[in-house]
Amino acid sequence: MIKKTWLFALVSVISSLSWADVNTVKTNLNQLHPKLKIENIQTTEMKGIYSGLMDNQVVYIGEDAQHILIGSMFRLSDQKNITKDLVLKQNSIDWKKLPLQDAVKIVRGNGKRQIAVFSDPNCPYCKQLETELNKLNNVTIYTFIYPIKTQSVAISKQIFCESDPALAWSNLIGKGVQPRSTKACANPVERNLSLGKSLGLNGTPTIIFSNGFKAMGAYPALEIEKIWKELGL
């Protein structure tokens, strides 16, 4: 049930507003708070309230740019969580456009559920995520080796020179075992770097679910399972 304090906060803000448009909100923000970075400002179902993205979080702002609301917006008629839909929309990419052939593929169980992971071999949080991924079953994991650390580029390329890149990656990220091959070979590392930049991935690890939802960070296995359930995947 929606908390009364949240409803009262919305009502108090709305009552002080006159209707405007997205451009008005942007203008007011630039004039009043030029250092505040709110992206993707758009209208919502509630007149006078606009949604935006600040630090990868959905926020709501009034047209006068004097107040910001953080929390979930529900539609009373059917209790639909509008914010949840916005989060999915704001943090999604087109899964079908991912060049999965450039990823290291690992299948567990029936492999029915799918995720893509962008990971740097020298990223401590990536190593933490790998431990959690090992707890998942009935999943296909596509790992795009994404060496955003300069010292990770050479070793990332070596992975693809091994007879079993998937095993080599697991040994490296999970056990610290260096790949044995020292020869040069064809690899997708530069393409992965270009892909990640085009998707706006400025950090690792990043998880992309098969519906395109993007989540950054070393999520515990239980949280990944919960996201699958909530997204119906």
Beta strands, then each sheet from edge to edge (+ up, - down):
strand 1: 39-43
strand 2: 49-54
strand 3: 57-62
strand 4: 68-69
strand 5: 74-75
strand 6: 80-81
strand 7: 104-108
strand 8: 113-119
strand 9: 139-145
strand 10: 206-209
strand 11: 214-216
sheet 1: 1+ 2- 3+ 4-
sheet 2: 5+ 6-
sheet 3: 7+ 9- 8- 10+ 11-
end
